[in-house]
Amino acid sequence: MVGGFSESAASIRHLIRVVSAHGGHGLQLDEGPSAGEPIFHARLPVDHAHRQWERAVRALGPSLPLVVAHKRPEDHISPLYFAAMSCRTLGEALQVIVRRWAYATDGYRATLVRRGRMVQLQLDLVGPPSLGARLGAEYLLADLAQSGHELSGGEWRPTELVLGHRPPIALDTWETACGVPTRVDPSSPGLVMSADRLEQPVRCAVSPAAGRFFLDVLEWLTPRPVVALTATERVTAILADERGSGGPPLDRVAQRLAMSTRSLRRHLAAEGTSYQRLLDDRRRDEAIRQMTRDARQVKVIARAAGFSDPRGFRRAFKRWTGLTPQQFLDRRRQRHPMSSPPLQSSASYHPTSTS
């Protein structure tokens, strides 16, 4: 899980239901490690959820976040929603949602910003978001607008809905679907509300006792804050996920971390490293792991470590260890005579070569 970020599996389960209801289009979405777990505590990695959004929107079209947010009454199964139902006013419900926002997702934050008589629930996305991150945020905004409408018994709407990026469908479509004027502002995506209208009562209500129960559930299930990982640690985690390949290109890693390639390079440089160095370290570790565990041809081990040319692998291995692959294995076999079968050479690789 990149950066340790996770989110409730509820959104992806809604997404899977919508895809199934529209015939599937030959698309099989993978919920991931939470499949089969009770929905109240099922969570999945944020980057996995984003990949599922990307796959689904390519099959069903750009209005997908609006379709998924349009829930049936029986789809409201989140303890966050039930806790909001126990509040006296919409303003109190909004405070509960923001305080327990990490239950929904800790991939990005939700904050309340007051400007005069207006209040904005603002989503804080770090850097240029990936397509999946943007779709996930669009779904949450549409879902929040609909949830407020339902909690008020149909009597409340936000003043406007603000998207962080211009969607590929007309803003009129968003306004029709959400019943809210919609605009684009990359600096502050969220919902803008009148402070006066937040005094409206919650009409779709449950008892305060039930609300306290769901608040206890949220306290138990909300992830605790973790120490922020460095850019080096986050990139290293992605490279570990890509074991067995040559490593993803820098722009794809930056996209998964929701930042630009320039920003990622700057962060790594500030930490005294670079993407190429981290990739080289990953290849070194994978090569040594393969050399100490497997008896395969050099060209196979080289390919597993991300090298297309065994000669390039030999030069890199000697730079890393001071030994050629054959010398490394010979020394290991001297220390552990029963553990390492002879290394098999490929036709294109000559251990005695000085090239």
matplotlib code that plots the C-alpha trace (Angstrom):
import matplotlib.pyplot as plt

x = [0.0, 1.7, 2.3, 0.0, -3.1, -6.4, -10.1, -13.4, -14.3, -17.8, -17.2, -15.6, -18.5, -20.9, -18.8, -18.8, -22.6, -23.1, -20.8, -22.8, -26.1, -24.9, -24.1, -20.5, -19.2, -16.8, -15.2, -14.2, -13.2, -11.1, -12.1, -8.8, -7.8, -11.1, -13.3, -15.6, -15.0, -18.0, -18.5, -18.2, -14.5, -13.5, -10.7, -8.4, -5.3, -6.1, -4.0, -5.8, -9.2, -7.9, -6.9, -10.4, -12.0, -9.7, -10.6, -14.3, -14.6, -12.9, -15.6, -18.7, -17.8, -16.9, -20.3, -19.5, -18.8, -22.3, -24.0, -22.2, -23.1, -26.8, -27.5, -30.6, -31.8, -30.5, -27.0, -26.5, -24.5, -21.7, -21.5, -20.4, -23.8, -25.7, -23.7, -24.7, -28.3, -28.2, -27.2, -29.6, -28.7, -26.9, -24.0, -23.5, -23.6, -21.0, -18.7, -19.1, -18.2, -15.1, -13.9, -14.2, -13.2, -10.3, -12.9, -14.0, -10.4, -7.1, -5.7, -6.6, -8.1, -11.3, -11.3, -13.9, -13.1, -15.4, -15.5, -18.0, -21.4, -20.2, -18.6, -16.6, -16.0, -12.7, -10.8, -7.1, -5.5, -1.7, -0.1, -1.7, -4.0, -4.0, -7.2, -8.3, -7.7, -9.7, -12.6, -12.6, -12.8, -15.6, -17.6, -17.2, -18.3, -21.4, -22.1, -21.8, -24.2, -26.7, -26.3, -27.0, -30.1, -31.3, -30.5, -32.6, -35.5, -34.9, -34.9, -31.1, -28.6, -25.1, -24.7, -22.2, -20.1, -16.4, -14.5, -10.7, -10.4, -12.6, -14.5, -14.8, -18.5, -20.4, -20.8, -24.5, -24.6, -23.1, -25.6, -28.5, -27.3, -26.5, -29.0, -26.2, -24.4, -21.0, -17.7, -14.0, -11.3, -8.1, -7.1, -10.2, -12.4, -15.3, -18.8, -19.7, -22.6, -24.5, -23.8, -27.4, -28.7, -26.6, -28.9, -31.6, -32.7, -31.7, -35.0, -33.8, -32.9, -32.1, -32.0, -29.1, -28.4, -28.0, -25.8, -23.5, -23.2, -22.1, -19.7, -18.1, -17.9, -16.2, -13.8, -12.8, -12.6, -11.0, -7.3, -5.0, -2.6, 0.7, 4.0, 4.3, 6.6, 9.4, 9.3, 12.2, 10.1, 7.1, 9.0, 10.8, 7.4, 6.2, 9.4, 8.9, 5.4, 7.0, 9.5, 10.3, 10.1, 12.6, 10.8, 8.1, 9.0, 9.4, 6.2, 4.1, 5.6, 4.9, 1.3, 0.8, 2.1, -0.2, 2.6, 4.4, 7.7, 9.5, 8.1, 9.1, 12.7, 12.9, 11.7, 14.1, 17.0, 16.2, 16.5, 19.9, 18.9, 17.3, 14.9, 17.7, 19.6, 16.6, 15.9, 19.5, 19.3, 16.1, 17.8, 20.9, 18.7, 16.7, 19.9, 21.5, 18.2, 18.1, 21.8, 21.5, 18.3, 18.0, 20.0, 19.0, 20.8, 22.4, 20.3, 17.1, 18.4, 19.5, 16.0, 14.4, 16.6, 15.6, 18.5, 18.0, 21.7, 23.6, 26.8, 25.3, 24.1, 27.6, 29.1, 26.4, 26.8, 30.6, 30.0, 27.6, 29.6, 33.1, 32.6, 31.4, 28.2, 30.4, 32.8, 30.0, 28.5, 31.9, 32.5, 29.1, 29.5, 32.8, 31.0, 27.9, 29.0, 25.6, 23.4, 24.2, 24.2, 26.5, 25.5, 24.4, 25.9, 24.0, 25.4, 25.7, 27.5, 31.1, 32.2, 35.9, 35.2, 36.7, 34.1]
y = [0.0, 3.2, 5.5, 3.4, 5.2, 3.3, 3.9, 2.3, -0.4, 1.0, 3.2, 0.4, -2.0, 0.7, 1.0, -2.8, -2.8, -0.1, -1.9, -5.1, -3.3, -1.9, -5.3, -5.3, -4.4, -7.4, -5.6, -7.6, -5.2, -6.5, -5.2, -6.3, -7.5, -6.5, -8.8, -10.8, -8.7, -7.0, -3.7, -1.7, -2.4, -3.5, -1.2, -1.3, 0.6, 4.0, 3.4, 0.1, 1.9, 4.5, 1.9, 0.4, 3.8, 4.2, 0.8, 1.4, 4.9, 3.8, 1.1, 3.1, 6.7, 9.9, 10.4, 7.3, 9.2, 10.7, 7.4, 5.6, 8.5, 8.1, 5.5, 3.5, 3.8, 0.3, 1.4, 3.7, 1.3, 3.5, 4.1, 7.6, 8.3, 6.7, 8.8, 11.9, 10.8, 11.1, 14.8, 17.6, 19.9, 19.6, 21.7, 19.1, 16.3, 18.1, 18.4, 14.6, 13.8, 16.0, 14.8, 11.1, 11.7, 9.3, 6.5, 7.3, 7.8, 9.0, 9.5, 13.2, 15.4, 17.2, 20.5, 23.2, 26.7, 29.6, 32.8, 35.2, 33.6, 30.8, 27.6, 25.3, 21.6, 21.5, 18.4, 18.8, 16.9, 16.8, 17.7, 16.9, 14.0, 10.9, 10.1, 7.6, 10.1, 12.7, 10.3, 9.2, 12.9, 13.6, 10.7, 11.8, 15.4, 14.1, 11.7, 14.4, 16.7, 13.8, 12.8, 16.3, 16.5, 13.2, 14.0, 17.2, 15.4, 17.0, 20.6, 21.4, 21.8, 23.3, 26.8, 25.4, 22.4, 23.1, 20.6, 20.5, 19.7, 20.4, 17.1, 15.6, 16.1, 19.4, 21.2, 21.3, 17.6, 17.9, 20.7, 18.5, 15.4, 17.1, 20.0, 22.4, 25.1, 23.7, 25.4, 24.5, 25.7, 23.6, 25.4, 24.4, 21.5, 21.0, 22.1, 25.7, 26.1, 28.9, 28.9, 29.9, 26.8, 24.5, 25.2, 23.2, 20.1, 16.6, 15.0, 11.5, 10.7, 7.9, 8.2, 9.8, 6.5, 4.9, 7.8, 7.3, 3.6, 4.5, 7.2, 4.4, 2.2, 5.0, 5.6, 1.9, 1.6, 5.0, 4.6, 6.4, 9.0, 7.7, 9.4, 10.8, 8.7, 10.4, 10.5, 8.0, 5.5, 5.9, 5.4, 2.4, 0.9, 1.2, -0.4, -3.3, -3.8, -4.0, -6.8, -8.9, -6.0, -3.4, -0.8, 1.6, 4.9, 7.9, 9.6, 6.6, 6.6, 10.3, 9.8, 7.1, 9.5, 12.3, 14.7, 15.9, 14.3, 17.6, 17.7, 14.1, 14.8, 17.8, 15.9, 13.0, 15.4, 17.2, 13.7, 13.2, 10.6, 10.3, 7.9, 6.3, 5.6, 4.0, 2.0, 0.9, -0.1, -2.1, -3.9, -4.6, -6.1, -8.2, -9.4, -10.5, -12.1, -14.1, -15.1, -16.4, -18.3, -19.5, -21.6, -20.1, -18.8, -15.4, -14.0, -15.0, -13.4, -10.3, -10.0, -10.4, -7.5, -5.3, -5.8, -6.7, -7.4, -9.9, -8.0, -4.9, -6.9, -8.3, -4.8, -3.5, -6.5, -6.0, -2.3, -3.2, -6.1, -5.9, -9.3, -10.8, -13.0, -16.1, -15.0, -14.1, -17.5, -19.3, -17.5, -18.3, -21.9, -22.1, -20.8, -23.0, -26.0, -27.7, -24.6, -23.4, -25.5, -24.2, -21.1, -21.8, -19.5, -18.4, -18.5, -14.7, -14.4, -15.3, -15.1, -14.7, -11.7, -8.4, -6.4]
z = [0.0, -1.1, 1.8, 4.0, 2.8, 2.7, 2.3, 3.0, 0.5, 0.3, -2.7, -4.7, -3.8, -5.1, -8.2, -8.8, -8.3, -10.9, -13.4, -12.9, -13.3, -16.6, -18.0, -17.0, -20.4, -20.1, -17.1, -14.0, -11.2, -8.4, -4.9, -3.6, -0.1, 1.6, -0.6, 1.6, 4.7, 6.5, 4.9, 8.2, 8.5, 5.0, 3.7, 0.7, -0.5, -2.0, -5.1, -5.8, -5.6, -8.0, -10.5, -10.3, -11.0, -14.0, -15.5, -14.9, -16.4, -19.6, -20.0, -18.9, -19.7, -17.8, -16.0, -13.9, -10.6, -10.8, -11.5, -8.6, -6.2, -7.0, -4.4, -3.5, 0.1, 0.9, -0.3, 2.7, 4.8, 6.1, 9.9, 9.0, 7.4, 10.3, 12.8, 10.8, 10.9, 14.7, 14.7, 15.5, 12.5, 9.2, 10.6, 13.4, 10.8, 8.8, 11.8, 12.4, 8.8, 8.8, 12.2, 11.0, 7.4, 7.6, 7.9, 4.3, 3.1, 4.5, 1.0, 1.1, 3.8, 4.2, 6.0, 6.8, 5.7, 6.8, 4.7, 6.1, 6.0, 3.7, 4.7, 2.4, 2.9, 1.0, -0.2, 0.0, -2.9, -2.9, -6.2, -9.7, -9.0, -11.1, -13.1, -10.5, -7.6, -9.5, -10.2, -6.5, -5.4, -7.9, -6.6, -2.9, -3.8, -5.6, -2.8, -0.1, -2.0, -2.3, 1.3, 2.6, 0.5, 1.9, 5.5, 5.2, 3.8, 0.4, 1.7, 1.5, -1.3, -1.1, -2.7, -5.3, -6.0, -6.9, -9.0, -8.9, -12.7, -15.6, -16.2, -19.7, -19.5, -19.5, -16.2, -17.0, -16.6, -13.1, -12.2, -13.4, -11.6, -8.3, -8.4, -7.6, -9.6, -10.5, -11.3, -11.6, -9.2, -9.0, -5.7, -3.7, -4.8, -2.4, -1.5, -0.7, 1.8, 3.5, 7.2, 7.9, 6.0, 8.1, 10.9, 9.2, 11.1, 10.2, 9.2, 8.0, 11.6, 14.0, 17.8, 19.7, 21.3, 17.9, 16.9, 19.9, 18.9, 15.4, 16.7, 18.8, 15.7, 13.8, 16.7, 16.5, 12.8, 11.7, 10.9, 13.3, 11.9, 10.7, 10.4, 6.9, 4.8, 2.9, -0.9, -0.9, 1.3, -0.9, -4.2, -2.6, -1.7, -5.3, -6.7, -4.2, -5.7, -9.2, -8.3, -11.4, -13.8, -14.9, -12.8, -13.9, -15.6, -13.5, -14.8, -13.8, -10.3, -10.0, -11.1, -8.5, -5.8, -7.1, -8.0, -11.1, -12.2, -11.6, -8.0, -7.4, -8.6, -6.3, -3.3, -3.9, -4.5, -1.1, 0.5, -1.1, -3.7, -7.1, -8.9, -10.9, -7.7, -6.0, -9.1, -9.2, -5.5, -6.2, -9.1, -6.9, -4.1, -6.6, -8.3, -5.1, -3.9, -7.2, -7.0, -3.5, -3.9, -7.5, -9.9, -13.2, -16.3, -15.9, -18.7, -16.7, -13.5, -15.4, -16.9, -13.5, -12.2, -15.1, -17.5, -21.2, -21.7, -19.5, -20.1, -18.7, -15.7, -15.2, -15.2, -12.7, -10.5, -10.3, -9.5, -6.7, -5.1, -6.4, -7.9, -11.1, -10.8, -11.1, -8.4, -6.1, -6.5, -6.1, -2.8, -1.5, -2.5, -0.6, 2.5, 2.0, -0.1, 0.0, -0.7, -4.2, -7.4, -10.2, -12.0, -15.5, -18.2, -21.2, -24.7, -24.9, -21.5, -20.8, -17.1, -18.0, -20.3, -19.2, -21.1]

ax = plt.figure().add_subplot(projection="3d")
ax.plot(x, y, z, "-o")
ax.set_aspect("equal")
plt.show()
